């Protein structure tokens, strides 16, 4: 579910936007001035929230981007195996298998509480509490 639409010139650093159906966080946005007969251009650098990939794109200033719905929730780890962790949500008590970021690999263990993000239906563990 998309929250709202914003212009490319409104995509400031730290803003989340959807590019090609994936959620990205804007790192920088360089806006050029308008020309005599042209429009403002934006050079946007963004990093993927789920996959961590970097994307650089140049778009017109009036280009519209969707802002994704990001829900931050808390859970407790039940077990860790391979690249997935079994987590129990602390509000609904449902059990889900979640991927996690590489830098959290040594910190995850059973009984620890974590914060996971639900970004447009994709879920990932972002930090240990």
Secondary structure, DSSP 8 states (H G I E B T S, - for coil): -EEEEEEGGG--TT-EEEETTEEEEEEEEEE----SS---EEEEEEEETTT--EEEEEEETT-EEEEE-EEEEEEEEEEEETTEEEEEETTT--EEEEEE-GGGTTT--TT-EEEEEEETTEEEEEEE-
